[in-house]
């Protein structure tokens, strides 16, 4: 049971070679592009959504922060498409791997922090010591603020991993219960199957929301350092 339950989280291999890289590169191929002057409805809707998301994330940024807009839009599209593809049967979701999420979170967080220390070193150092702090509490607050700064990328990665993993496990358990009940009690099976459909809709929303939350938090870290 445990092997089947966690089988979807094992990195797939093809002929003994890891296939995770190919799976990670696959979602960008699903983004349609157009070579024509007049776009169709799908391309127009896609561009409208990208423009709306970019505008919402970049409104609070200054000119320097807005130079990250292309990277942030690419990040949210990549995470969203990866999460959605992971909901397909017999598929693999790379964002359930903490190592991959850390590989995305740490460079983005480090880039924002380094930019803050290079361009606004006084403001960056001021975050470690709030104004009006009593003198005896200064060493403790500096340590606490330093730890809170260092765990930001870990919090980003763990949040995304936990939400995607929990949803997949719950869907697996309810799906197994539906199959088990189908030979015992048909009315109960229909009820559980309805719950499974509602949970699938919820997971689609969670996949999109977690992509937005991850990118928005990176955008907030960038805002604090530009």
C-alpha positions as a LaTeX table, in Angstrom:
\begin{tabular}{lrrr}
\hline
Residue & $x$ (\AA) & $y$ (\AA) & $z$ (\AA) \\
\hline
Unk1 & 0.00 & 0.00 & 0.00 \\
Unk2 & 2.77 & 2.41 & 0.91 \\
Unk3 & 4.65 & 1.66 & $-2.29$ \\
Unk4 & 1.57 & 2.35 & $-4.42$ \\
Unk5 & 0.69 & 5.44 & $-2.38$ \\
Unk6 & 4.03 & 7.15 & $-2.92$ \\
Unk7 & 4.84 & 5.71 & $-6.34$ \\
Unk8 & 3.77 & 8.92 & $-8.10$ \\
Unk9 & 6.40 & 10.90 & $-6.19$ \\
Unk10 & 9.33 & 8.75 & $-7.36$ \\
Unk11 & 11.40 & 10.40 & $-10.07$ \\
Unk12 & 10.73 & 8.45 & $-13.31$ \\
Unk13 & 13.44 & 6.82 & $-15.37$ \\
Unk14 & 13.59 & 5.70 & $-19.00$ \\
Unk15 & 16.04 & 2.92 & $-19.87$ \\
Unk16 & 17.75 & 3.57 & $-16.58$ \\
Unk17 & 18.19 & 7.31 & $-17.30$ \\
Unk18 & 16.36 & 10.02 & $-15.31$ \\
Unk19 & 13.42 & 11.45 & $-17.24$ \\
Unk20 & 12.66 & 14.29 & $-14.84$ \\
Unk21 & 14.58 & 16.79 & $-16.99$ \\
Unk22 & 12.47 & 15.98 & $-20.05$ \\
Unk23 & 9.30 & 16.27 & $-17.99$ \\
Unk24 & 10.39 & 19.65 & $-16.64$ \\
Unk25 & 11.05 & 20.88 & $-20.19$ \\
Unk26 & 7.71 & 19.58 & $-21.50$ \\
Unk27 & 5.25 & 22.22 & $-20.09$ \\
Unk28 & 6.72 & 25.16 & $-22.06$ \\
Unk29 & 5.95 & 23.24 & $-25.26$ \\
Unk30 & 2.24 & 23.44 & $-24.43$ \\
Unk31 & 2.21 & 27.25 & $-24.45$ \\
Unk32 & 0.80 & 28.20 & $-27.86$ \\
Unk33 & 2.49 & 30.87 & $-29.94$ \\
Unk34 & 1.39 & 32.71 & $-33.04$ \\
Unk35 & 3.30 & 33.87 & $-36.12$ \\
Unk36 & 0.40 & 35.87 & $-37.49$ \\
Unk37 & $-0.44$ & 39.53 & $-37.04$ \\
Unk38 & $-3.97$ & 38.75 & $-35.83$ \\
Unk39 & $-4.09$ & 36.24 & $-32.99$ \\
Unk40 & $-6.79$ & 33.67 & $-32.43$ \\
Unk41 & $-8.95$ & 33.57 & $-29.30$ \\
Unk42 & $-6.66$ & 31.20 & $-27.42$ \\
Unk43 & $-3.57$ & 33.36 & $-27.95$ \\
Unk44 & $-5.53$ & 36.52 & $-27.13$ \\
Unk45 & $-6.85$ & 35.02 & $-23.88$ \\
Unk46 & $-3.37$ & 33.79 & $-22.97$ \\
Unk47 & $-1.82$ & 37.22 & $-23.55$ \\
Unk48 & $-4.60$ & 38.90 & $-21.56$ \\
Unk49 & $-4.03$ & 36.60 & $-18.58$ \\
Unk50 & $-0.26$ & 37.13 & $-18.72$ \\
Unk51 & $-0.68$ & 40.89 & $-18.93$ \\
Unk52 & $-3.18$ & 40.90 & $-16.04$ \\
Unk53 & $-0.91$ & 38.78 & $-13.82$ \\
Unk54 & 2.17 & 40.81 & $-14.69$ \\
Unk55 & 0.39 & 44.09 & $-14.02$ \\
Unk56 & $-0.85$ & 42.91 & $-10.63$ \\
Unk57 & 2.61 & 41.75 & $-9.52$ \\
Unk58 & 4.58 & 44.69 & $-10.94$ \\
Unk59 & 2.34 & 47.55 & $-9.75$ \\
Unk60 & 4.18 & 47.93 & $-6.44$ \\
Unk61 & 7.68 & 47.80 & $-7.98$ \\
Unk62 & 9.93 & 50.62 & $-9.08$ \\
Unk63 & 11.79 & 50.70 & $-12.38$ \\
Unk64 & 14.57 & 48.39 & $-11.18$ \\
Unk65 & 12.10 & 45.84 & $-9.82$ \\
Unk66 & 10.12 & 45.78 & $-13.06$ \\
Unk67 & 13.16 & 44.45 & $-14.90$ \\
Unk68 & 12.31 & 41.11 & $-13.24$ \\
Unk69 & 8.83 & 41.01 & $-14.81$ \\
Unk70 & 9.73 & 38.56 & $-17.62$ \\
Unk71 & 11.36 & 36.14 & $-15.19$ \\
Unk72 & 8.44 & 36.28 & $-12.72$ \\
Unk73 & 5.86 & 35.72 & $-15.47$ \\
Unk74 & 7.89 & 32.79 & $-16.80$ \\
Unk75 & 8.11 & 31.39 & $-13.27$ \\
Unk76 & 4.37 & 31.48 & $-12.60$ \\
Unk77 & 3.59 & 29.93 & $-16.02$ \\
Unk78 & 6.12 & 27.15 & $-15.46$ \\
Unk79 & 4.88 & 26.26 & $-11.95$ \\
Unk80 & 1.21 & 26.44 & $-12.97$ \\
Unk81 & 1.61 & 24.23 & $-16.05$ \\
Unk82 & 3.77 & 21.74 & $-14.12$ \\
Unk83 & 1.21 & 21.51 & $-11.32$ \\
Unk84 & $-1.67$ & 21.03 & $-13.75$ \\
Unk85 & 0.11 & 18.35 & $-15.77$ \\
Unk86 & 0.79 & 16.50 & $-12.53$ \\
Unk87 & $-2.96$ & 16.01 & $-12.05$ \\
Unk88 & $-3.16$ & 13.76 & $-15.09$ \\
Unk89 & $-3.26$ & 9.99 & $-14.46$ \\
Unk90 & 0.08 & 8.14 & $-14.42$ \\
Unk91 & 1.98 & 11.43 & $-14.45$ \\
Unk92 & 4.84 & 12.88 & $-12.43$ \\
Unk93 & 4.76 & 16.27 & $-10.70$ \\
Unk94 & 8.26 & 17.77 & $-10.35$ \\
Unk95 & 7.00 & 20.37 & $-7.84$ \\
Unk96 & 6.37 & 17.59 & $-5.30$ \\
Unk97 & 10.16 & 17.29 & $-5.03$ \\
Unk98 & 11.60 & 19.56 & $-2.33$ \\
Unk99 & 14.97 & 19.60 & $-4.10$ \\
Unk100 & 13.48 & 21.15 & $-7.23$ \\
Unk101 & 11.50 & 23.75 & $-5.30$ \\
Unk102 & 14.60 & 24.71 & $-3.34$ \\
Unk103 & 16.49 & 24.99 & $-6.62$ \\
Unk104 & 13.92 & 27.58 & $-7.72$ \\
Unk105 & 13.54 & 29.39 & $-4.38$ \\
Unk106 & 17.15 & 29.80 & $-3.26$ \\
Unk107 & 18.56 & 31.55 & $-6.40$ \\
Unk108 & 15.55 & 33.89 & $-6.66$ \\
Unk109 & 15.70 & 34.77 & $-2.95$ \\
Unk110 & 19.48 & 35.18 & $-3.05$ \\
Unk111 & 19.29 & 37.41 & $-6.11$ \\
Unk112 & 16.74 & 39.68 & $-4.44$ \\
Unk113 & 18.74 & 39.87 & $-1.19$ \\
Unk114 & 22.06 & 40.53 & $-2.95$ \\
Unk115 & 20.40 & 43.26 & $-5.01$ \\
Unk116 & 19.13 & 44.82 & $-1.78$ \\
Unk117 & 22.57 & 44.82 & $-0.18$ \\
Unk118 & 24.14 & 46.29 & $-3.32$ \\
Unk119 & 21.64 & 49.09 & $-3.96$ \\
Unk120 & 20.05 & 49.80 & $-0.55$ \\
Unk121 & 22.46 & 48.52 & 2.06 \\
Unk122 & 21.22 & 50.87 & 4.80 \\
Unk123 & 17.59 & 49.85 & 4.31 \\
Unk124 & 18.59 & 46.18 & 4.05 \\
Unk125 & 20.48 & 46.34 & 7.35 \\
Unk126 & 17.63 & 48.30 & 8.95 \\
Unk127 & 15.36 & 45.25 & 8.57 \\
Unk128 & 17.51 & 43.43 & 11.12 \\
Unk129 & 16.74 & 45.98 & 13.84 \\
Unk130 & 13.28 & 47.62 & 14.04 \\
Unk131 & 13.20 & 51.25 & 15.11 \\
Unk132 & 12.73 & 51.88 & 18.83 \\
Unk133 & 14.07 & 48.51 & 19.96 \\
Unk134 & 15.24 & 48.51 & 23.61 \\
Unk135 & 19.01 & 48.16 & 23.93 \\
Unk136 & 18.97 & 44.83 & 25.86 \\
Unk137 & 16.87 & 43.20 & 23.10 \\
Unk138 & 19.10 & 44.29 & 20.20 \\
Unk139 & 21.31 & 41.13 & 20.00 \\
Unk140 & 18.30 & 38.82 & 20.28 \\
Unk141 & 16.30 & 40.68 & 17.61 \\
Unk142 & 19.25 & 40.72 & 15.21 \\
Unk143 & 19.58 & 36.94 & 15.57 \\
Unk144 & 15.82 & 36.41 & 15.12 \\
Unk145 & 15.64 & 38.65 & 12.04 \\
Unk146 & 18.70 & 36.93 & 10.53 \\
Unk147 & 17.13 & 33.50 & 11.02 \\
Unk148 & 13.81 & 34.68 & 9.57 \\
Unk149 & 15.66 & 36.00 & 6.52 \\
Unk150 & 17.57 & 32.76 & 5.99 \\
Unk151 & 14.49 & 30.52 & 6.24 \\
Unk152 & 12.52 & 32.45 & 3.61 \\
Unk153 & 13.60 & 30.20 & 0.68 \\
Unk154 & 12.94 & 27.09 & 2.78 \\
Unk155 & 9.44 & 28.38 & 3.59 \\
Unk156 & 8.80 & 29.01 & $-0.11$ \\
Unk157 & 9.87 & 25.52 & $-1.14$ \\
Unk158 & 8.17 & 23.67 & 1.74 \\
Unk159 & 4.87 & 25.51 & 1.21 \\
Unk160 & 4.70 & 24.53 & $-2.46$ \\
Unk161 & 5.85 & 20.95 & $-1.82$ \\
Unk162 & 3.44 & 20.36 & 1.07 \\
Unk163 & 0.37 & 21.70 & $-0.71$ \\
Unk164 & 0.94 & 19.78 & $-3.95$ \\
Unk165 & 1.93 & 16.56 & $-2.17$ \\
Unk166 & $-1.00$ & 16.64 & 0.25 \\
Unk167 & $-3.48$ & 17.12 & $-2.57$ \\
Unk168 & $-2.06$ & 14.24 & $-4.59$ \\
Unk169 & $-2.10$ & 11.91 & $-1.59$ \\
Unk170 & $-5.69$ & 12.81 & $-0.75$ \\
Unk171 & $-6.82$ & 12.23 & $-4.33$ \\
Unk172 & $-5.03$ & 8.87 & $-4.36$ \\
Unk173 & $-6.68$ & 7.77 & $-1.12$ \\
Unk174 & $-10.18$ & 8.83 & $-2.18$ \\
Unk175 & $-9.70$ & 7.23 & $-5.61$ \\
Unk176 & $-8.64$ & 3.96 & $-3.98$ \\
Unk177 & $-11.67$ & 4.14 & $-1.69$ \\
Unk178 & $-13.94$ & 4.67 & $-4.70$ \\
Unk179 & $-12.58$ & 1.54 & $-6.41$ \\
Unk180 & $-12.86$ & $-0.48$ & $-3.21$ \\
Unk181 & $-16.47$ & 0.59 & $-2.59$ \\
Unk182 & $-17.58$ & 0.03 & $-6.20$ \\
Unk183 & $-17.97$ & $-3.71$ & $-5.56$ \\
Unk184 & $-19.61$ & $-3.30$ & $-2.16$ \\
Unk185 & $-22.09$ & $-0.44$ & $-2.11$ \\
Unk186 & $-23.07$ & 1.52 & $-5.23$ \\
Unk187 & $-24.75$ & 4.52 & $-3.48$ \\
Unk188 & $-21.67$ & 5.04 & $-1.27$ \\
Unk189 & $-19.49$ & 4.78 & $-4.36$ \\
Unk190 & $-21.43$ & 7.56 & $-6.09$ \\
Unk191 & $-21.07$ & 9.79 & $-3.02$ \\
Unk192 & $-17.32$ & 9.18 & $-2.78$ \\
Unk193 & $-16.94$ & 9.67 & $-6.54$ \\
Unk194 & $-18.72$ & 13.04 & $-6.25$ \\
Unk195 & $-16.31$ & 14.01 & $-3.48$ \\
Unk196 & $-13.42$ & 12.97 & $-5.73$ \\
Unk197 & $-14.69$ & 15.20 & $-8.56$ \\
Unk198 & $-15.02$ & 18.16 & $-6.18$ \\
Unk199 & $-11.55$ & 17.48 & $-4.81$ \\
Unk200 & $-10.14$ & 17.39 & $-8.34$ \\
Unk201 & $-11.66$ & 20.81 & $-9.05$ \\
Unk202 & $-10.17$ & 22.04 & $-5.77$ \\
Unk203 & $-6.75$ & 20.67 & $-6.71$ \\
Unk204 & $-6.86$ & 22.49 & $-10.04$ \\
Unk205 & $-7.50$ & 25.71 & $-8.12$ \\
Unk206 & $-4.73$ & 24.86 & $-5.63$ \\
Unk207 & $-2.28$ & 24.20 & $-8.48$ \\
Unk208 & $-2.91$ & 27.68 & $-9.91$ \\
Unk209 & $-3.05$ & 29.41 & $-6.52$ \\
Unk210 & 0.22 & 27.88 & $-5.31$ \\
Unk211 & 1.97 & 29.03 & $-8.49$ \\
Unk212 & 0.65 & 32.54 & $-7.89$ \\
Unk213 & 1.57 & 32.51 & $-4.18$ \\
Unk214 & 5.12 & 31.29 & $-4.87$ \\
Unk215 & 5.69 & 33.99 & $-7.48$ \\
Unk216 & 3.98 & 36.68 & $-5.42$ \\
Unk217 & 6.20 & 35.98 & $-2.40$ \\
Unk218 & 9.30 & 36.17 & $-4.61$ \\
Unk219 & 7.94 & 39.48 & $-5.92$ \\
Unk220 & 7.48 & 40.75 & $-2.34$ \\
Unk221 & 11.04 & 39.78 & $-1.43$ \\
Unk222 & 12.18 & 41.67 & $-4.51$ \\
Unk223 & 10.06 & 44.68 & $-3.52$ \\
Unk224 & 11.70 & 44.80 & $-0.08$ \\
Unk225 & 15.15 & 44.93 & $-1.66$ \\
Unk226 & 14.69 & 47.38 & $-4.53$ \\
\hline
\end{tabular}
